[in-house]
Amino acid sequence: MKRLFFGILTLVAAFPRLVGALDLTPVESWREQEGFRIPTLIFNDPAGKVRYQPPADWRINGGPDTLSFYPSQQEAFMQFRLVARKPEPAAITGAAEDLAKWSLPFLPADAADATLAEERPSPFTLSGRSSREFIYTYRAGGQRFRTAVAICDLDERQRFVVVITARSADFSAIHDTGIASLFSWSQRK
């Protein structure tokens, strides 16, 4: 009986965290514009629903915390990831969080000679929240790659991360298409 009580208590304690988070499980939908049906995805959000129009003809795969998009170019992808935010020690010490260092684990494990090539302030906004992007260059499998890691804090508990990876020669086109698609992100009640 004690185990059942503590099991229920644990579930009740976790319930606000489960309910209060964006869920990236894609629900296929569409919107109509000028007589055309445009495919969209709907995500559940505590404030309602989020509508997002992914890049045309990109394959989609994922679930509640990670959603991956694959363009026709091989060795390229875009991922949306939800990451729990930890309490910020910066609030205590006054030091700013080092997001460039924080973004490094999103590079592939086989990335060699990784270099931060560029930092961009707010390449997109989500529901009025700005983002920061870090673009890295590196070698992997005998080729040159670039990975962009964009970070947007949705609230004090949840961070939205967009990772775009492609061979250096394909990166600009893949990146620009992926980032442009984020401008379709809209919150619905």
N, C-alpha and C positions, 0 to 999 in steps of 0.2 A: 504494500500500500504506500509505503514511504517513497519507493522508486516512482510509482505512478504520479504521486503528488509533485515530486521534484521534476519529473519529466514534463508535466503540465506547466509548472512554474517556469521552467526554462523556455518552453515554447511561447508562453505569454510574454516573457521578458524579451524574447527575440522578435516578437510580432511587429512592434513599431519599426524595427530596422528593416524587416522584410517589406512592409507596406510603404515605407518612406523612401524607397529607392527606385531609380529608373530601371526598367527591365528592357534589355536589348533584344529579347526574343522577337523576331520580325513577324508581323502579321501583314500578309500581302493585301494591298488595297489599290485604289486608283482614284484619280481626280480628273474631272473633265475641264478642259480649257479649249475654247474656240472650236468645239465639236470633236476634239480628240481626247481619247482616254489615255492618261499618263499614269504608268505604274508607280506606286508609292509603297512605302512601308509605314506601318503604325507601330509605335512602341508605347507600352504602359508607363505612366509617370504618376507620381503622387498628386500632381496638380491637374491631371487629366490624361490626355493622349498627346503624343508627339508624332507629327507627320514628317516624313523624310523621303525625298526623291533620290534614289541612288543613281550613279552614272549608268547610262543606257548600256545594255548588253554585258554588264559585269555580273558574274556568278556570285551568289550569296550563300553563306554557310555560317551558322553560329547559334548562340543561345543567350541566356540572360545576362552574362557578364562580358562576352566576347562575340563580336560579329565581324566576319571576314568577307571581303569583296575581292574578286579576282578578275582583272581585265584580261583581254585575249593575249596580251604579251606574256610570255613565260617569265617566270622568276620576278613577278611583280604582284603586289597585293596592297590593300588598305585594310586596316583593322580598327574597329571601335572597341575600346576596352574600358570597363568600369573598374576603378580601383578604390578601395576604402582608404579614406584619408586618416592618418594618424594625428593625434593631438600635436599641434605645432609647437616645438620648443622655442621657435622664434618669438612667440607671444610672451615667453618668459624672459628670454635673453635679449630680445630686440633685434636679433640678426635675421636677415632675410633667408628664406629657404633656397638652397642651391638646386634649382630645377634642372640645370644642365647635368649635374651629377646624378640627380634623381632619375633622369631620362635614360641614362646609359644602359640599364638592364634590358631595355626594349630593343637593343641592337641584337642581331643574331649571335649565337654563341661562337660561331666560327669567324666573326669579324676580326680582321687583322689590321693593325695600323689605323685604328679609328681616330678621326680628327673632326672636331666641331668646326664645320665650314661656315655656318651662318646661324644667327639667332634672329627671329622675326617676332616683333610684338604684334599680337592679335591678328593673325591671318584670317580669323573668323570669330564670330560671337555666337553663343547659343543661349537663347532666352535672355539676352541682354548681358551675358557674362563674357568677358574677354578671355583670350587665350594667349599662350606663348608657344612658339615653335622653335625647335632646335633641329638643324639639318647636319647630319654626319656623313662623311665619306669614309670608305674602307674597302679592303680587298676581302673576297670570300670565293672559294672555289676557282681561283685563278682569274677572277673578273673584278671590275670595279663596280661598286654599288653605292647608292645613297639612300639614307633612311631619314625621314622627317618624323619627329615625335612632337606632336602638338598637345598641350595640356590645358584643360579648362576645368576649373573648380566649380562644380555644380552647386555645392553647398558645403557646409563644414564637415560633412561625413563622406562625400562622394566626389571623386575626380574622374573626368571623362578624358580619355587619352586616344588620340588618333595617330596611328602609326602607318606611314606610307613608305614602302620599300620597292626599289626598282634598280635595274642596271643603270649606271650613270647616263648612258646614251638615251634611255627611255624615261628617265626620272622626271624631267620638266613636264612632259605631256601627261604622265600618270598623276603626278602631284597636283598640277593645276586643275585637272578634271576632278580629282578627289576633293580638293579644297573647295572648288566651285560648287560641288554638290551640297556642301554643308550650309550654303546659303538658302537651301530649300527647307531647312529644319524649322518647323513651326509648332508651337505649343497650342493645343486645342483643349477646351474644357469639356 
